[in-house]
Amino acid sequence: MTLEQIKEILPTLENVEFQLEDGTFVPEHFHVTEVGQINKRFIDCGGVIRDESVVNFQLWNADDYEHRLKPGKLLRIIQLSEEKLGIENNEIEVEYQSNTIGKYDLEFNGKVFVLKSKTTTCLAQNACGVPSEKPKKNLAEITANTCTPGGGCC
């Protein structure tokens, strides 16, 4: 989800709710402690220099159980960040601490914002030397009669 997309959704909501993929909700009394832009410049394992930018939201649970972030307030925080920091319309990455600090992609399911687990990958798969995954065989279909040396079933 991009910054522009969340800005379009927020005015349609009564409450701001975040949920993890497993269905667990971020406690209602969370705070958005940071809105910013993270710029990352790096070199991949194939030697290509890359630049990435994401808009970062940091969620934090405080002992402030009376606090509820309303959509209008979050929209004002976003607008202030755009004005003061020059934040661009990039994908949103959410930092949220459960067992450790996690970074999540953000989606909207029509009612709540869903923190989607991020995964790593090799950006230079054609240059890093890791073989592509071999096709998997169904062992139940393989019989002693069809498995021959060099046949690829073993």
BAMILO-183196 format. One record per residue (C-alpha): x, y, z. Coordinates in nm, 4 decimals, decimal comma. Layout:
residues N
+----------+----------+----------+
:        u :        v :        w :
+----------+----------+----------+
:        X :        Y :        Z :
...
+----------+----------+----------+
This chain:
residues 154
+----------+----------+----------+
:        u :        v :        w :
+----------+----------+----------+
:   0,0000 :   0,0000 :   0,0000 :
:   0,1295 :   0,3439 :  -0,0885 :
:   0,1039 :   0,6665 :   0,1076 :
:  -0,1562 :   0,8020 :  -0,1357 :
:  -0,3687 :   0,4895 :  -0,0903 :
:  -0,3777 :   0,5183 :   0,2898 :
:  -0,4633 :   0,8876 :   0,2580 :
:  -0,7655 :   0,7928 :   0,0459 :
:  -0,8787 :   0,5222 :   0,2915 :
:  -0,8421 :   0,7091 :   0,6218 :
:  -1,1295 :   0,9593 :   0,5672 :
:  -1,3690 :   0,6649 :   0,5136 :
:  -1,2938 :   0,5033 :   0,8526 :
:  -1,4306 :   0,5592 :   1,2023 :
:  -1,1311 :   0,3896 :   1,3697 :
:  -0,7758 :   0,2983 :   1,2772 :
:  -0,7127 :  -0,0700 :   1,3415 :
:  -0,4096 :  -0,2817 :   1,2603 :
:  -0,4100 :  -0,6603 :   1,2525 :
:  -0,1339 :  -0,9156 :   1,2017 :
:  -0,1757 :  -1,1862 :   0,9372 :
:  -0,2543 :  -1,4447 :   1,2063 :
:  -0,5610 :  -1,2432 :   1,3110 :
:  -0,4054 :  -1,0885 :   1,6228 :
:  -0,4941 :  -0,7214 :   1,6580 :
:  -0,2473 :  -0,4518 :   1,7524 :
:  -0,3861 :  -0,3217 :   2,0861 :
:  -0,6290 :  -0,0305 :   2,0414 :
:  -0,4112 :   0,2013 :   2,2472 :
:  -0,1138 :   0,1912 :   2,0065 :
:   0,0693 :   0,5081 :   1,9131 :
:   0,2205 :   0,5965 :   1,5765 :
:   0,5548 :   0,7168 :   1,7092 :
:   0,7205 :   0,7800 :   1,3727 :
:   0,6200 :   0,8616 :   1,0184 :
:   0,9181 :   0,9052 :   0,7914 :
:   1,0921 :   0,8082 :   0,4749 :
:   1,3725 :   0,5545 :   0,4772 :
:   1,6182 :   0,5664 :   0,1890 :
:   1,8428 :   0,2660 :   0,1433 :
:   2,1416 :   0,2545 :  -0,0939 :
:   2,3098 :  -0,0832 :  -0,1274 :
:   2,4888 :  -0,3207 :  -0,3592 :
:   2,3432 :  -0,6626 :  -0,4309 :
:   2,5420 :  -0,9853 :  -0,4592 :
:   2,5599 :  -0,9381 :  -0,8367 :
:   2,7391 :  -0,6044 :  -0,7974 :
:   2,4425 :  -0,3831 :  -0,8928 :
:   2,3995 :  -0,0641 :  -0,6905 :
:   2,0384 :  -0,0171 :  -0,5857 :
:   1,8287 :   0,2520 :  -0,4196 :
:   1,5054 :   0,1882 :  -0,2302 :
:   1,2713 :   0,4263 :  -0,0502 :
:   0,9796 :   0,3394 :   0,1759 :
:   0,7495 :   0,5401 :   0,3971 :
:   0,7936 :   0,4131 :   0,7515 :
:   0,5240 :   0,3980 :   1,0180 :
:   0,6336 :   0,2861 :   1,3630 :
:   0,3629 :   0,1468 :   1,5914 :
:   0,4202 :   0,1350 :   1,9655 :
:   0,2105 :   0,0064 :   2,2553 :
:   0,2183 :   0,2325 :   2,5568 :
:   0,0609 :   0,1995 :   2,8985 :
:  -0,1782 :   0,4732 :   2,7860 :
:  -0,4926 :   0,2601 :   2,7718 :
:  -0,7203 :   0,5588 :   2,7093 :
:  -0,5447 :   0,6548 :   2,3867 :
:  -0,7160 :   0,5854 :   2,0541 :
:  -0,5699 :   0,7154 :   1,7302 :
:  -0,8478 :   0,8413 :   1,5064 :
:  -0,8219 :   0,8448 :   1,1251 :
:  -0,8205 :   1,2257 :   1,1054 :
:  -0,5288 :   1,2499 :   1,3476 :
:  -0,3222 :   0,9952 :   1,1523 :
:  -0,4025 :   1,1820 :   0,8309 :
:  -0,2787 :   1,5085 :   0,9881 :
:   0,0435 :   1,3348 :   1,1017 :
:   0,0975 :   1,2075 :   0,7447 :
:   0,0300 :   1,5518 :   0,5959 :
:   0,2720 :   1,7159 :   0,8413 :
:   0,5364 :   1,4580 :   0,7496 :
:   0,4887 :   1,5304 :   0,3799 :
:   0,5127 :   1,9049 :   0,4420 :
:   0,8110 :   1,9049 :   0,6789 :
:   1,0083 :   1,6045 :   0,5500 :
:   0,9163 :   1,5975 :   0,1820 :
:   0,7962 :   1,2369 :   0,2067 :
:   0,7192 :   1,0870 :  -0,1325 :
:   0,4394 :   0,8534 :  -0,2392 :
:   0,6197 :   0,5258 :  -0,1724 :
:   0,5140 :   0,1880 :  -0,0364 :
:   0,4474 :   0,1883 :   0,3375 :
:   0,6547 :  -0,0302 :   0,5661 :
:   0,5321 :  -0,0717 :   0,9237 :
:   0,7628 :  -0,1368 :   1,2176 :
:   0,5904 :  -0,3146 :   1,5032 :
:   0,7352 :  -0,4977 :   1,7998 :
:   0,5991 :  -0,8308 :   1,9101 :
:   0,8830 :  -1,0659 :   2,0143 :
:   1,1291 :  -0,8494 :   1,8235 :
:   1,0962 :  -0,5504 :   1,5949 :
:   0,9304 :  -0,6675 :   1,2775 :
:   0,8926 :  -0,4918 :   0,9464 :
:   0,5691 :  -0,5465 :   0,7594 :
:   0,4049 :  -0,4532 :   0,4322 :
:   0,0643 :  -0,2932 :   0,4686 :
:  -0,2651 :  -0,3958 :   0,3089 :
:  -0,6270 :  -0,3001 :   0,3713 :
:  -0,8959 :  -0,5693 :   0,3827 :
:  -1,1914 :  -0,3307 :   0,3584 :
:  -1,2163 :  -0,2851 :   0,7350 :
:  -0,8716 :  -0,2947 :   0,8995 :
:  -0,5107 :  -0,2485 :   0,7988 :
:  -0,3268 :  -0,5809 :   0,7824 :
:   0,0436 :  -0,6114 :   0,8610 :
:   0,1775 :  -0,8571 :   0,6015 :
:   0,4997 :  -1,0447 :   0,6691 :
:   0,7905 :  -0,9417 :   0,4511 :
:   1,0356 :  -1,1888 :   0,3021 :
:   1,3869 :  -1,1611 :   0,1704 :
:   1,5028 :  -1,2636 :  -0,1737 :
:   1,8113 :  -1,2487 :  -0,3898 :
:   1,7883 :  -0,9499 :  -0,6232 :
:   2,0584 :  -1,0881 :  -0,8545 :
:   1,9434 :  -1,4458 :  -0,8973 :
:   2,1059 :  -1,4747 :  -1,2393 :
:   2,4438 :  -1,3745 :  -1,0923 :
:   2,4612 :  -1,5232 :  -0,7434 :
:   2,5178 :  -1,8882 :  -0,8336 :
:   2,2266 :  -2,0372 :  -0,6405 :
:   2,0692 :  -2,3050 :  -0,8597 :
:   1,7031 :  -2,2675 :  -0,9437 :
:   1,4691 :  -2,4988 :  -0,7581 :
:   1,4321 :  -2,8426 :  -0,9138 :
:   1,0786 :  -2,9554 :  -0,9911 :
:   0,9340 :  -3,1666 :  -0,7122 :
:   0,8233 :  -3,5228 :  -0,7861 :
:   0,5336 :  -3,6988 :  -0,6214 :
:   0,6946 :  -4,0046 :  -0,4637 :
:   0,3611 :  -4,1868 :  -0,4509 :
:   0,3573 :  -4,1887 :  -0,8308 :
:   0,7110 :  -4,3188 :  -0,8645 :
:   0,7477 :  -4,6971 :  -0,8684 :
:   1,0490 :  -4,9229 :  -0,8843 :
:   0,9748 :  -4,9809 :  -1,2531 :
:   0,9929 :  -4,6097 :  -1,3457 :
:   1,2947 :  -4,5092 :  -1,1392 :
:   1,6101 :  -4,5666 :  -1,3393 :
:   1,9639 :  -4,4351 :  -1,2982 :
:   1,9830 :  -4,0885 :  -1,4480 :
:   1,6011 :  -4,0686 :  -1,4701 :
:   1,5836 :  -3,7789 :  -1,2256 :
:   1,3507 :  -3,9439 :  -0,9759 :
:   1,6108 :  -3,9956 :  -0,7019 :
+----------+----------+----------+
